[in-house]
């Protein structure tokens, strides 16, 4: 890399970081999800704005290929892995036995029905107009189905945290359902990515070494590999946790930030070789790290400190650059189909919200709570954006569908934030971690709703 190329990489990353933080803080000030501001910051530097005003400058700073593009792409990939890691780590102590039936019913209904609708919807659209360079229709079908069924963990948790309802039973149910759905959908997405990875000349990985080339054999292999990876990681974490509980002597100073980062990168590298999506590996590592963190059992320790330090640096640098790069790739001038996007957003929202509402009603939730659950679980946020990005980078979807998927994630997140803010202002949630139905004549409420501060 020449000095000029190094300057362009550093200047480009600096601009992306500045734009992401500036727009993110602006959105947060108006009580909007900062992630949307971070994407908008990248959009301003991409072909949509800077590319129209100063096309030469935009292409010089952010070329499509070459060493400069590779340098920025490396930071982008690390940001995606750290985003999934931190999202998984935040899931500790989410599940509760008393919510088990509700979570199971809502997760099954809210995931299986939209996923099935997504599979059927592919037959009603022209796949040739949506296919990326990989030209893999089965992989495209899985991506579209996942895009309709996915639920956001980071964005919806951030919204509920800002609204002061993160400790309510409602929030616990939403996050529990989101975790179940995202684990399963990440396995499916991993299969889709594996189907188009390692093919052709220069193929890499275990599937290539075994000579697995046909579509059916590839799908079967990557399905087994993803499930086996999750199972082995879970068993290993349980063994480590059991061993730690059986020790009578206080253990030595546990994992540092460097050890956690090295483990994360090693597991993700192993995923690439096995044909499992590295983003799924990062999510599982984060999920298991949170479960085995001493902080979950009330013991303060270096692990909790290192996890917080890693999360802080990731959310301060890598993750904002990642979302800004997503905005950088959006081209609303040349790769934006307005009517298809509107139709897709309406279909996705109707399928997801209706099925989640039905699942909530089947689990004996009040109508008002069921509606709030449906709108909250309809937010696609970070996972929806990650799905769009990795499928676009893998060549499964083209630029137009990539733009549609990102806009779907943004619109549904905005809708969820607006709806929940109105619910809080009406006193739908109390301070005792229980959901209070809004209907004034309901017999389930034992007293008037308690107002919750939204600041």
Helices and strands as residue ranges (DSSP letters): H 3-29, H 34-45, H 50-53, H 55-61, H 67-89, G 97-99, H 100-121, G 122-124, G 127-129, H 137-149, H 154-162, H 169-196, H 206-209, H 215-245, H 257-274, H 278-291, G 294-297, H 302-313, I 314-318, H 319-329, H 338-362, H 367-377, H 381-393, H 399-425
